[in-house]
């Protein structure tokens, strides 16, 4: 009987591995195609073959040398600048808000959490036209500062996961620190954050990723401010009817380059990212 159960388990595991392998191949196939197309020497977006007939690095070099029409280096730096500044502001706001809701008790705490929960149910693009006109009224439209304000303005609404993580840290640690004369500010920066490395890394990654890949808000805010485009909007310009034949392979090269930084971040910080999502901290 035991041998029969082991045989069934082995068959089940084999079947599961086959299914997962097939799904993995399906998921990774578009990425492989994108990378191969970025090295393709033949122009055009539509071909009746998968593997390029000629291979070249020109698509990558031209991104940085032929910048009269599509200034990819500037777009990349714009994206990096906005993502880094937004990441710093958003991370501080999210962690501070999460700590306040987790540790402090004040009269409007629960109403505020409920209001944030309700507002978070509405997608951000519902307000983008209103946001654009507000920015235009104060003279900040079509600027990188406008993007930073938009991306970091509502960051505190994403406090749920980090609050749950802070809830797992024993309150006795805070109470002991208060008895020893530490302030709430000291506890947050010197005790809570060092104990919360997974959620800090998770917050940094999510805060960095949002402006790095966003297309909707930047397309509304920047309009025709070509020099302030981010990579997402700039690459989209390569796909317009008049440009797609000549620039499609360069678009693929640009897409590969923009994916490398965030991919490396996830690879090196995957452990902390998973721990931040699943929660858990010190025990005691």
Secondary structure, 3 states (H helix, E strand, C coil): CHHHHHHHHHHHHHHHHHHHHHHHHHHHHHHHHHHHHHCECCCCCCCCCCCCCCECCHHHHHHHHCCCCCCHHHHHHHHHHHHHHHHHHHHHHHHHHHHHHHHCCCCCHHHHHHHHHHHCCCCHHHHHHHHHHHHHHCCCCCCHHHHHHHHHHCHHHHCHHHHHHHHCCCHHHHHHHHHCCCCHHHHHHHHHCHHHHHHHHHHHHHHHHHHHHCCHHHHHHHCCCHHHCCHHHHHHHCCCCCCHHHHHHHHHHHHHHHHHHHHHHHHHHHHHHHHHHHCCCCCC
